[in-house]
Amino acid sequence: MAPQMVLVLLAVCVPLVYPAMALRPGWSRAMRYVLPVLPLPALVLALATGPGWQLELPWLLNGGLWAMDELRRLFLLLTAVLWMVAGIYAVGYLGARNLRRFCVFWGLTLAGNLGLTLAVDIGSFYSFFALMTFAAYGLVVHEGTAEATFAGRVYLVMAVLGEMAILVGLLLAAAAADSQILTDLPEAIAGSPRQDLIIALLLGGFGVKAGLPLLHFWLPLAHPVAPTPASAVLSGAMIKAGLLGWLVTLPFAEIAMPGWGTLMILAGAVGSIGAAIPGVVQQKPKAVLAYSSISQMGLMLLMVGAALADPERAPVLFSVIALYALHHGLAKGSLFLSTGLSVPAGRLRRAGIWLLIALPGFSLAGLPFTSGALAKLAMKDGLAANNLDSALAGYLAPLMTAGAVATLLLVLRYLWTLRSKVETGHNPPLLAAGWLASVGVSLVAFWWLPWQVEGLVRGPVWLPQPYQLWALVWPMLIAVALAAVTLLAKWLVKQR
């Protein structure tokens, strides 16, 4: 049996054993401590095997095909790393209440998230996507409160609508292609008389998961009520499944679609800037981060729209989108995990903890010499408006700047709300280890992960030019100034 097949089967099938393990009450402790190990085969698969292999499973559904390419490899890395550090955190975070139930839904959701990343045939892809979607409901409602139940209902309604749209879109595309392989769909959609209907269904269906504006309502409801490690993977990895769904199905490099491209750019602008308005007035740290995820996904939508409008630009933008998704997933996962921390009493130790909490957030805003700086500069290069066939081409630069300002405003709001919620005390060792690991992979390990973006040099030797430094810093200065003015205005009102 080929090593790839062994690793794939371990990665996808071992988490599926959790429902059977839950039948034995005495196995709760084992299920809890094995959580960090579940993504390990997927991580080894992504790091130790190169792209280009295929795994045929003729006995699966109508014939399964799983494979690895550069795009899937990056998404698999993100998924495996984030679920692993969140699993370490979960071991220290979880109590005895509802432990087996949490582990079952965690394992099923992980299996779906990993499986859809590797699946190339429609049957496997949709089955894993649906498994991830519906198993995550158990994570959302885990606490059993009225607020969690309401959030779960909204999530479930949106999930059903999204899954129906995806299924119909995939079936129509498969009929047009006369094939059940995802790689055959883009060309068939481009030439189909039902092109607009199929694209609308896929954009809307995957958009529910990706937080597309008007389809995002479940995000700010689900994140605050879900257990902290579940929130981290929901925002860091699972919403990227919707993004991956777009990248592997839509006809990006087949035909220019300026109309759809302009619509997606507009949606991205609304998401990246508009999410900051409700986000900066939230009182709960995880609610602020939920709106921050919507804002960051909006920036990725700008690139999706540009790729739809310009097929020649699509290959480069794919690399940038994957890079940005990796950066955002790792940083946002770290921020979510920090919401469950307790801060030590010593002044120096407190300062060090707060610095480690803040750094991934500042990286999201494009702090120079971080992965965020590289991701944002790559995005600006990829979205250069030259020859872009879109009515909004000339507005891309100011939209990206406004998005950067919105990002830091939300990060600052998050730190402010967390400051009033955080408790003083000690953290369970594995909870602290999971959080520190998430900070490490966000700030350090990113540079050594195997990604490539045309025209950029990767690794810690990368340094921005002076003009690039200024392009990164001045939107951050605007955000800090706006935050300072807001605090000053509040102080003056209190003095009256």
RAKA-V169903 format. One record per residue. RES is the residue in one letter. PHI is phi in degrees with one decimal (none if undefined). PSI is psi in whole degrees, 0 to 359 (* if undefined). D_LAST is the distance of its C-alpha to the last C-alpha in whole Angstrom. Layout:
res=RES phi=PHI psi=PSI d_last=D_LAST
res=RES phi=PHI psi=PSI d_last=D_LAST
This chain:
res=M phi=none psi=130 d_last=76
res=A phi=-63.6 psi=147 d_last=74
res=P phi=-56.8 psi=322 d_last=71
res=Q phi=-59.5 psi=318 d_last=69
res=M phi=-64.8 psi=319 d_last=70
res=V phi=-60.9 psi=312 d_last=69
res=L phi=-64.8 psi=319 d_last=66
res=V phi=-62.6 psi=313 d_last=65
res=L phi=-65.2 psi=322 d_last=66
res=L phi=-65.2 psi=316 d_last=65
res=A phi=-62.4 psi=318 d_last=61
res=V phi=-91.3 psi=322 d_last=62
res=C phi=-86.0 psi=327 d_last=64
res=V phi=-61.1 psi=314 d_last=63
res=P phi=-61.0 psi=334 d_last=59
res=L phi=-71.9 psi=349 d_last=61
res=V phi=-79.5 psi=344 d_last=63
res=Y phi=-57.2 psi=320 d_last=60
res=P phi=-58.0 psi=322 d_last=60
res=A phi=-69.0 psi=321 d_last=64
res=M phi=-63.2 psi=328 d_last=63
res=A phi=-66.7 psi=343 d_last=60
res=L phi=-70.1 psi=344 d_last=63
res=R phi=-104.4 psi=104 d_last=64
res=P phi=-55.5 psi=328 d_last=61
res=G phi=-73.2 psi=354 d_last=62
res=W phi=-95.6 psi=6 d_last=61
res=S phi=-59.0 psi=317 d_last=58
res=R phi=-63.6 psi=317 d_last=57
res=A phi=-63.6 psi=317 d_last=59
res=M phi=-59.4 psi=321 d_last=57
res=R phi=-65.6 psi=313 d_last=54
res=Y phi=-79.8 psi=347 d_last=55
res=V phi=-88.0 psi=348 d_last=57
res=L phi=-50.0 psi=315 d_last=54
res=P phi=-68.6 psi=341 d_last=54
res=V phi=-83.7 psi=337 d_last=57
res=L phi=-55.7 psi=318 d_last=57
res=P phi=-81.5 psi=357 d_last=56
res=L phi=-59.4 psi=314 d_last=58
res=P phi=-58.4 psi=323 d_last=61
res=A phi=-66.4 psi=321 d_last=59
res=L phi=-65.0 psi=316 d_last=58
res=V phi=-62.5 psi=319 d_last=61
res=L phi=-59.2 psi=317 d_last=63
res=A phi=-71.3 psi=324 d_last=60
res=L phi=-88.3 psi=326 d_last=61
res=A phi=-99.2 psi=347 d_last=64
res=T phi=-118.7 psi=137 d_last=66
res=G phi=-82.2 psi=166 d_last=65
res=P phi=-69.5 psi=158 d_last=65
res=G phi=115.3 psi=346 d_last=68
res=W phi=-84.5 psi=155 d_last=69
res=Q phi=-132.5 psi=148 d_last=70
res=L phi=-127.3 psi=111 d_last=70
res=E phi=-91.8 psi=133 d_last=72
res=L phi=-126.1 psi=79 d_last=72
res=P phi=-64.1 psi=339 d_last=75
res=W phi=-84.0 psi=355 d_last=75
res=L phi=-95.9 psi=121 d_last=71
res=L phi=51.0 psi=237 d_last=70
res=N phi=-94.6 psi=18 d_last=72
res=G phi=111.1 psi=107 d_last=72
res=G phi=-90.7 psi=149 d_last=69
res=L phi=-139.0 psi=116 d_last=69
res=W phi=-116.5 psi=145 d_last=66
res=A phi=-156.3 psi=173 d_last=66
res=M phi=-132.1 psi=129 d_last=63
res=D phi=-130.3 psi=182 d_last=62
res=E phi=-61.7 psi=319 d_last=60
res=L phi=-64.3 psi=311 d_last=57
res=R phi=-64.9 psi=327 d_last=58
res=R phi=-62.5 psi=317 d_last=58
res=L phi=-64.8 psi=316 d_last=55
res=F phi=-66.8 psi=326 d_last=53
res=L phi=-67.2 psi=319 d_last=55
res=L phi=-59.1 psi=310 d_last=54
res=L phi=-57.5 psi=312 d_last=50
res=T phi=-62.6 psi=312 d_last=51
res=A phi=-65.6 psi=315 d_last=53
res=V phi=-64.1 psi=314 d_last=51
res=L phi=-68.0 psi=318 d_last=48
res=W phi=-65.7 psi=329 d_last=50
res=M phi=-69.5 psi=310 d_last=51
res=V phi=-67.7 psi=325 d_last=48
res=A phi=-67.4 psi=327 d_last=46
res=G phi=-66.3 psi=319 d_last=50
res=I phi=-59.5 psi=314 d_last=49
res=Y phi=-60.5 psi=319 d_last=46
res=A phi=-63.3 psi=326 d_last=47
res=V phi=-59.3 psi=318 d_last=49
res=G phi=-82.1 psi=340 d_last=47
res=Y phi=-85.5 psi=322 d_last=44
res=L phi=-73.4 psi=143 d_last=46
res=G phi=-100.7 psi=191 d_last=47
res=A phi=-78.2 psi=340 d_last=50
res=R phi=-70.9 psi=125 d_last=48
res=N phi=56.8 psi=29 d_last=50
res=L phi=-64.7 psi=311 d_last=51
res=R phi=-63.1 psi=320 d_last=54
res=R phi=-62.0 psi=317 d_last=53
res=F phi=-60.4 psi=314 d_last=50
res=C phi=-63.3 psi=322 d_last=53
res=V phi=-63.1 psi=310 d_last=55
res=F phi=-69.4 psi=328 d_last=52
res=W phi=-63.3 psi=313 d_last=51
res=G phi=-64.4 psi=317 d_last=55
res=L phi=-65.5 psi=317 d_last=56
res=T phi=-64.4 psi=318 d_last=53
res=L phi=-61.7 psi=315 d_last=54
res=A phi=-59.1 psi=317 d_last=57
res=G phi=-65.2 psi=317 d_last=56
res=N phi=-63.3 psi=318 d_last=54
res=L phi=-72.4 psi=318 d_last=56
res=G phi=-64.6 psi=318 d_last=59
res=L phi=-66.7 psi=333 d_last=58
res=T phi=-68.2 psi=328 d_last=57
res=L phi=-94.3 psi=338 d_last=61
res=A phi=-70.9 psi=137 d_last=62
res=V phi=-113.9 psi=335 d_last=64
res=D phi=-87.1 psi=151 d_last=66
res=I phi=-62.6 psi=318 d_last=64
res=G phi=-59.5 psi=311 d_last=65
res=S phi=-65.9 psi=315 d_last=64
res=F phi=-59.8 psi=311 d_last=60
res=Y phi=-68.4 psi=322 d_last=59
res=S phi=-61.9 psi=315 d_last=60
res=F phi=-67.6 psi=321 d_last=58
res=F phi=-62.3 psi=315 d_last=55
res=A phi=-65.9 psi=321 d_last=56
res=L phi=-59.6 psi=313 d_last=56
res=M phi=-60.3 psi=314 d_last=53
res=T phi=-61.8 psi=309 d_last=51
res=F phi=-80.5 psi=330 d_last=52
res=A phi=-68.3 psi=329 d_last=52
res=A phi=-65.0 psi=339 d_last=49
res=Y phi=-57.0 psi=321 d_last=48
res=G phi=-64.1 psi=330 d_last=49
res=L phi=-74.7 psi=322 d_last=46
res=V phi=-64.1 psi=317 d_last=43
res=V phi=-94.7 psi=14 d_last=44
res=H phi=-55.4 psi=318 d_last=45
res=E phi=-69.8 psi=338 d_last=42
res=G phi=76.2 psi=10 d_last=43
res=T phi=-79.0 psi=168 d_last=40
res=A phi=-62.5 psi=322 d_last=39
res=E phi=-65.5 psi=319 d_last=37
res=A phi=-67.6 psi=322 d_last=40
res=T phi=-63.8 psi=316 d_last=42
res=F phi=-62.9 psi=314 d_last=40
res=A phi=-60.3 psi=321 d_last=40
res=G phi=-64.3 psi=322 d_last=43
res=R phi=-65.5 psi=315 d_last=44
res=V phi=-61.5 psi=315 d_last=42
res=Y phi=-58.4 psi=316 d_last=44
res=L phi=-67.4 psi=319 d_last=47
res=V phi=-61.8 psi=312 d_last=47
res=M phi=-63.8 psi=322 d_last=46
res=A phi=-64.7 psi=316 d_last=49
res=V phi=-62.6 psi=314 d_last=51
res=L phi=-61.5 psi=317 d_last=51
res=G phi=-64.9 psi=317 d_last=50
res=E phi=-65.7 psi=323 d_last=54
res=M phi=-64.1 psi=317 d_last=56
res=A phi=-64.6 psi=318 d_last=55
res=I phi=-62.5 psi=314 d_last=56
res=L phi=-61.6 psi=313 d_last=59
res=V phi=-64.1 psi=317 d_last=60
res=G phi=-61.0 psi=317 d_last=59
res=L phi=-67.2 psi=322 d_last=61
res=L phi=-66.2 psi=318 d_last=64
res=L phi=-64.9 psi=319 d_last=64
res=A phi=-66.8 psi=321 d_last=64
res=A phi=-65.0 psi=322 d_last=67
res=A phi=-65.3 psi=321 d_last=69
res=A phi=-66.9 psi=324 d_last=68
res=A phi=-87.3 psi=345 d_last=69
res=D phi=51.9 psi=43 d_last=72
res=S phi=-155.0 psi=153 d_last=71
res=Q phi=-109.1 psi=18 d_last=68
res=I phi=-102.7 psi=130 d_last=67
res=L phi=-58.7 psi=324 d_last=64
res=T phi=-66.7 psi=343 d_last=65
res=D phi=-88.0 psi=350 d_last=67
res=L phi=-74.7 psi=316 d_last=64
res=P phi=-55.1 psi=313 d_last=62
res=E phi=-63.6 psi=320 d_last=66
res=A phi=-67.0 psi=320 d_last=67
res=I phi=-63.5 psi=320 d_last=63
res=A phi=-60.9 psi=327 d_last=63
res=G phi=-101.1 psi=5 d_last=67
res=S phi=-82.7 psi=141 d_last=66
res=P phi=-66.4 psi=342 d_last=66
res=R phi=-99.4 psi=27 d_last=63
res=Q phi=-53.1 psi=309 d_last=61
res=D phi=-65.4 psi=321 d_last=58
res=L phi=-64.3 psi=315 d_last=58
res=I phi=-63.2 psi=315 d_last=59
res=I phi=-63.5 psi=318 d_last=56
res=A phi=-62.0 psi=317 d_last=53
res=L phi=-64.6 psi=317 d_last=54
res=L phi=-71.3 psi=320 d_last=54
res=L phi=-62.8 psi=314 d_last=51
res=G phi=-70.9 psi=317 d_last=49
res=G phi=-63.0 psi=308 d_last=51
res=F phi=-71.1 psi=336 d_last=50
res=G phi=-66.1 psi=333 d_last=47
res=V phi=-59.7 psi=314 d_last=46
res=K phi=-71.6 psi=325 d_last=46
res=A phi=-84.3 psi=358 d_last=45
res=G phi=77.3 psi=35 d_last=41
res=L phi=-60.8 psi=137 d_last=42
res=P phi=-50.9 psi=139 d_last=40
res=L phi=78.6 psi=350 d_last=40
res=L phi=-118.8 psi=13 d_last=42
res=H phi=-97.8 psi=1 d_last=39
res=F phi=-59.3 psi=331 d_last=38
res=W phi=-70.8 psi=333 d_last=40
res=L phi=-61.4 psi=304 d_last=38
res=P phi=-70.0 psi=349 d_last=34
res=L phi=-88.9 psi=319 d_last=36
res=A phi=-76.6 psi=319 d_last=39
res=H phi=-62.6 psi=316 d_last=37
res=P phi=-66.2 psi=335 d_last=35
res=V phi=-97.1 psi=340 d_last=37
res=A phi=-72.3 psi=152 d_last=40
res=P phi=-55.5 psi=148 d_last=41
res=T phi=-55.5 psi=313 d_last=40
res=P phi=-63.6 psi=328 d_last=43
res=A phi=-68.7 psi=321 d_last=44
res=S phi=-60.0 psi=321 d_last=40
res=A phi=-61.9 psi=315 d_last=42
res=V phi=-78.7 psi=330 d_last=45
res=L phi=-60.0 psi=312 d_last=44
res=S phi=-84.7 psi=324 d_last=41
res=G phi=-79.9 psi=323 d_last=43
res=A phi=-117.4 psi=315 d_last=47
res=M phi=-70.3 psi=322 d_last=47
res=I phi=-68.5 psi=341 d_last=45
res=K phi=-71.8 psi=343 d_last=47
res=A phi=-63.7 psi=323 d_last=50
res=G phi=-64.3 psi=320 d_last=49
res=L phi=-62.6 psi=315 d_last=49
res=L phi=-62.0 psi=321 d_last=53
res=G phi=-57.5 psi=318 d_last=54
res=W phi=-62.9 psi=315 d_last=53
res=L phi=-65.7 psi=330 d_last=55
res=V phi=-97.6 psi=356 d_last=58
res=T phi=-120.0 psi=324 d_last=59
res=L phi=-77.0 psi=152 d_last=57
res=P phi=-82.8 psi=65 d_last=60
res=F phi=-63.5 psi=310 d_last=58
res=A phi=-96.8 psi=11 d_last=61
res=E phi=-99.2 psi=322 d_last=63
res=I phi=-156.0 psi=145 d_last=62
res=A phi=-77.2 psi=130 d_last=59
res=M phi=-128.8 psi=74 d_last=56
res=P phi=-62.0 psi=328 d_last=54
res=G phi=-64.9 psi=307 d_last=53
res=W phi=-64.2 psi=323 d_last=52
res=G phi=-62.4 psi=315 d_last=50
res=T phi=-63.4 psi=321 d_last=48
res=L phi=-62.7 psi=318 d_last=47
res=M phi=-70.5 psi=323 d_last=46
res=I phi=-62.3 psi=318 d_last=44
res=L phi=-62.8 psi=317 d_last=42
res=A phi=-62.7 psi=320 d_last=42
res=G phi=-63.6 psi=320 d_last=41
res=A phi=-64.7 psi=317 d_last=38
res=V phi=-62.2 psi=317 d_last=37
res=G phi=-68.1 psi=313 d_last=37
res=S phi=-68.2 psi=323 d_last=36
res=I phi=-95.5 psi=316 d_last=33
res=G phi=-65.2 psi=328 d_last=32
res=A phi=-65.4 psi=338 d_last=32
res=A phi=-70.6 psi=334 d_last=29
res=I phi=-66.6 psi=305 d_last=27
res=P phi=-72.8 psi=334 d_last=27
res=G phi=-65.7 psi=321 d_last=27
res=V phi=-77.4 psi=356 d_last=24
res=V phi=-108.6 psi=4 d_last=22
res=Q phi=-71.4 psi=149 d_last=25
res=Q phi=-100.3 psi=341 d_last=24
res=K phi=-99.4 psi=132 d_last=28
res=P phi=-56.1 psi=318 d_last=29
res=K phi=-70.5 psi=332 d_last=32
res=A phi=-67.7 psi=320 d_last=31
res=V phi=-61.1 psi=316 d_last=29
res=L phi=-65.8 psi=327 d_last=33
res=A phi=-62.9 psi=315 d_last=34
res=Y phi=-68.4 psi=329 d_last=33
res=S phi=-63.9 psi=322 d_last=33
res=S phi=-63.8 psi=319 d_last=37
res=I phi=-60.9 psi=318 d_last=37
res=S phi=-63.9 psi=315 d_last=35
res=Q phi=-67.5 psi=322 d_last=38
res=M phi=-64.2 psi=330 d_last=41
res=G phi=-61.6 psi=320 d_last=40
res=L phi=-64.3 psi=323 d_last=41
res=M phi=-68.7 psi=329 d_last=44
res=L phi=-64.0 psi=326 d_last=44
res=L phi=-56.6 psi=317 d_last=44
res=M phi=-71.9 psi=323 d_last=47
res=V phi=-61.3 psi=316 d_last=49
res=G phi=-63.1 psi=317 d_last=49
res=A phi=-63.4 psi=322 d_last=50
res=A phi=-67.0 psi=325 d_last=53
res=L phi=-68.1 psi=323 d_last=54
res=A phi=-75.3 psi=331 d_last=54
res=D phi=-131.5 psi=98 d_last=56
res=P phi=-63.5 psi=332 d_last=59
res=E phi=-71.0 psi=333 d_last=60
res=R phi=-84.7 psi=345 d_last=56
res=A phi=-57.7 psi=314 d_last=56
res=P phi=-58.0 psi=317 d_last=58
res=V phi=-67.5 psi=317 d_last=55
res=L phi=-64.9 psi=328 d_last=52
res=F phi=-58.8 psi=315 d_last=54
res=S phi=-62.6 psi=318 d_last=54
res=V phi=-68.1 psi=319 d_last=50
res=I phi=-60.8 psi=315 d_last=49
res=A phi=-63.2 psi=318 d_last=51
res=L phi=-61.1 psi=314 d_last=49
res=Y phi=-65.6 psi=320 d_last=46
res=A phi=-63.3 psi=319 d_last=46
res=L phi=-63.2 psi=312 d_last=48
res=H phi=-60.0 psi=312 d_last=45
res=H phi=-65.6 psi=317 d_last=42
res=G phi=-60.5 psi=316 d_last=44
res=L phi=-69.0 psi=317 d_last=44
res=A phi=-68.2 psi=315 d_last=40
res=K phi=-68.4 psi=324 d_last=39
res=G phi=-60.0 psi=318 d_last=41
res=S phi=-62.9 psi=318 d_last=40
res=L phi=-64.1 psi=318 d_last=36
res=F phi=-64.2 psi=318 d_last=37
res=L phi=-65.7 psi=333 d_last=39
res=S phi=-71.3 psi=345 d_last=36
res=T phi=-69.7 psi=342 d_last=34
res=G phi=-99.0 psi=8 d_last=36
res=L phi=-80.7 psi=153 d_last=36
res=S phi=-106.8 psi=146 d_last=35
res=V phi=-104.2 psi=134 d_last=34
res=P phi=-66.4 psi=165 d_last=36
res=A phi=-79.3 psi=327 d_last=34
res=G phi=-63.5 psi=140 d_last=36
res=R phi=-62.2 psi=315 d_last=33
res=L phi=-66.0 psi=317 d_last=36
res=R phi=-65.7 psi=320 d_last=37
res=R phi=-61.0 psi=317 d_last=34
res=A phi=-62.7 psi=320 d_last=33
res=G phi=-65.6 psi=319 d_last=36
res=I phi=-64.3 psi=315 d_last=36
res=W phi=-65.1 psi=326 d_last=33
res=L phi=-64.4 psi=316 d_last=34
res=L phi=-67.6 psi=328 d_last=37
res=I phi=-66.7 psi=318 d_last=35
res=A phi=-77.4 psi=329 d_last=33
res=L phi=-58.0 psi=314 d_last=36
res=P phi=-60.5 psi=326 d_last=38
res=G phi=-66.5 psi=316 d_last=34
res=F phi=-66.4 psi=329 d_last=34
res=S phi=-62.8 psi=319 d_last=38
res=L phi=-57.7 psi=324 d_last=37
res=A phi=-80.5 psi=356 d_last=35
res=G phi=95.9 psi=28 d_last=38
res=L phi=-55.0 psi=128 d_last=37
res=P phi=-54.1 psi=145 d_last=40
res=F phi=71.7 psi=20 d_last=43
res=T phi=-119.2 psi=171 d_last=43
res=S phi=-62.0 psi=329 d_last=44
res=G phi=-63.8 psi=324 d_last=41
res=A phi=-64.0 psi=315 d_last=42
res=L phi=-63.5 psi=317 d_last=46
res=A phi=-63.7 psi=318 d_last=45
res=K phi=-71.7 psi=322 d_last=42
res=L phi=-67.0 psi=322 d_last=45
res=A phi=-63.7 psi=321 d_last=48
res=M phi=-65.0 psi=318 d_last=46
res=K phi=-63.1 psi=320 d_last=45
res=D phi=-65.1 psi=318 d_last=49
res=G phi=-68.7 psi=332 d_last=50
res=L phi=-99.9 psi=14 d_last=48
res=A phi=-51.3 psi=128 d_last=49
res=A phi=-75.7 psi=359 d_last=49
res=N phi=-59.5 psi=123 d_last=53
res=N phi=64.2 psi=15 d_last=55
res=L phi=-80.5 psi=122 d_last=53
res=D phi=-85.5 psi=79 d_last=54
res=S phi=-153.1 psi=144 d_last=51
res=A phi=-64.9 psi=340 d_last=48
res=L phi=-102.8 psi=11 d_last=45
res=A phi=-57.1 psi=319 d_last=47
res=G phi=-72.3 psi=349 d_last=45
res=Y phi=-100.4 psi=1 d_last=42
res=L phi=-63.6 psi=317 d_last=43
res=A phi=-61.2 psi=308 d_last=41
res=P phi=-64.8 psi=329 d_last=38
res=L phi=-64.9 psi=319 d_last=38
res=M phi=-64.7 psi=320 d_last=39
res=T phi=-63.7 psi=314 d_last=36
res=A phi=-62.1 psi=322 d_last=33
res=G phi=-63.5 psi=322 d_last=35
res=A phi=-65.9 psi=320 d_last=34
res=V phi=-62.7 psi=315 d_last=31
res=A phi=-60.9 psi=321 d_last=30
res=T phi=-60.1 psi=311 d_last=32
res=L phi=-70.5 psi=325 d_last=30
res=L phi=-58.8 psi=317 d_last=27
res=L phi=-68.0 psi=323 d_last=28
res=V phi=-63.9 psi=316 d_last=29
res=L phi=-63.8 psi=320 d_last=26
res=R phi=-64.3 psi=320 d_last=24
res=Y phi=-59.5 psi=313 d_last=27
res=L phi=-63.5 psi=324 d_last=27
res=W phi=-66.8 psi=314 d_last=23
res=T phi=-69.0 psi=323 d_last=24
res=L phi=-64.8 psi=324 d_last=27
res=R phi=-58.0 psi=323 d_last=25
res=S phi=-85.1 psi=345 d_last=24
res=K phi=-100.8 psi=334 d_last=27
res=V phi=-68.5 psi=145 d_last=30
res=E phi=-104.2 psi=157 d_last=31
res=T phi=-92.7 psi=133 d_last=33
res=G phi=159.6 psi=192 d_last=37
res=H phi=-104.8 psi=151 d_last=40
res=N phi=-101.8 psi=146 d_last=41
res=P phi=-54.5 psi=141 d_last=45
res=P phi=-54.1 psi=315 d_last=47
res=L phi=-72.9 psi=330 d_last=48
res=L phi=-63.0 psi=313 d_last=44
res=A phi=-63.9 psi=321 d_last=43
res=A phi=-65.0 psi=318 d_last=47
res=G phi=-63.0 psi=318 d_last=46
res=W phi=-65.8 psi=314 d_last=42
res=L phi=-61.9 psi=322 d_last=44
res=A phi=-64.0 psi=321 d_last=47
res=S phi=-66.3 psi=320 d_last=44
res=V phi=-63.9 psi=318 d_last=42
res=G phi=-61.8 psi=311 d_last=46
res=V phi=-68.4 psi=332 d_last=47
res=S phi=-71.3 psi=319 d_last=44
res=L phi=-97.5 psi=334 d_last=44
res=V phi=-119.6 psi=304 d_last=48
res=A phi=-63.5 psi=336 d_last=50
res=F phi=-50.7 psi=321 d_last=49
res=W phi=-70.1 psi=340 d_last=51
res=W phi=-102.1 psi=358 d_last=54
res=L phi=-73.9 psi=148 d_last=54
res=P phi=-80.9 psi=86 d_last=57
res=W phi=-127.2 psi=162 d_last=55
res=Q phi=-141.5 psi=135 d_last=56
res=V phi=-130.3 psi=127 d_last=55
res=E phi=-59.6 psi=136 d_last=57
res=G phi=84.7 psi=359 d_last=56
res=L phi=-122.9 psi=146 d_last=54
res=V phi=-96.8 psi=129 d_last=55
res=R phi=-98.8 psi=164 d_last=54
res=G phi=108.7 psi=169 d_last=53
res=P phi=-66.7 psi=350 d_last=51
res=V phi=-80.3 psi=351 d_last=53
res=W phi=-69.1 psi=131 d_last=51
res=L phi=-133.3 psi=135 d_last=49
res=P phi=-75.0 psi=154 d_last=47
res=Q phi=-74.6 psi=161 d_last=47
res=P phi=-55.5 psi=319 d_last=45
res=Y phi=-67.4 psi=330 d_last=44
res=Q phi=-71.7 psi=323 d_last=44
res=L phi=-58.7 psi=315 d_last=41
res=W phi=-65.7 psi=322 d_last=39
res=A phi=-62.6 psi=328 d_last=39
res=L phi=-79.2 psi=325 d_last=38
res=V phi=-82.8 psi=321 d_last=35
res=W phi=-67.1 psi=327 d_last=34
res=P phi=-64.6 psi=327 d_last=32
res=M phi=-67.6 psi=323 d_last=31
res=L phi=-64.3 psi=321 d_last=29
res=I phi=-61.7 psi=316 d_last=28
res=A phi=-63.0 psi=316 d_last=26
res=V phi=-62.9 psi=319 d_last=25
res=A phi=-63.4 psi=317 d_last=23
res=L phi=-63.3 psi=319 d_last=22
res=A phi=-64.4 psi=319 d_last=21
res=A phi=-65.4 psi=319 d_last=19
res=V phi=-63.5 psi=320 d_last=17
res=T phi=-63.1 psi=315 d_last=16
res=L phi=-63.3 psi=320 d_last=15
res=L phi=-64.1 psi=318 d_last=13
res=A phi=-62.8 psi=318 d_last=11
res=K phi=-63.3 psi=319 d_last=10
res=W phi=-64.6 psi=319 d_last=9
res=L phi=-65.9 psi=323 d_last=7
res=V phi=-64.2 psi=320 d_last=6
res=K phi=-66.9 psi=332 d_last=5
res=Q phi=-74.2 psi=343 d_last=4
res=R phi=-76.2 psi=* d_last=0
